[in-house]
Amino acid sequence: MIVRDVNKDIIGTNKEVEAQGGQWVSRRMLLKDDKMGFSFHETIIRANTKTHIHYQNHLEAVYCVGGNGKLEDLTTNKIYDLHDGVMYALNNHDDHILHGGSEDMRMICVFNPPLKGTEHHDENGVYPLED
């Protein structure tokens, strides 16, 4: 059994990863080494930020549990409002922009395949596929 407290076990450790531009912070609670077949994260999207994301190597499901923002689908140009209770799944490796709203958003995220834990988005918004 794995039990982790985000405040005691994640924040302030190498499992808390911040975007190079400061747009988000990812608290990586389950990773590839945990051998669950997926990774599980709490991610804070900072208010009034913009992040281009295009996970070409991963599928992701995201559930907003606080704050607000917008999700912009770059294929369809459709914009979705994000707030507490909204889930989205990037089931087609969807190219998108995540816009932080008037307050920080708190997101719960699941990745398949799981992240190793040290990944950062490259210039195209992609996480590398780890061995």
Secondary structure, 3 states (H helix, E strand, C coil): CCCCCHHHHHCCCCCEEECCCCCEEEEEEECHHHCCCCEEEEEEECCCCEEEECCCCCEEEEEEEECEEEEEECCCCCEEEEECCCEEEECCCCCEEEEECCCCEEEEEEEECCCCCCCCCCCCCCCCCCC
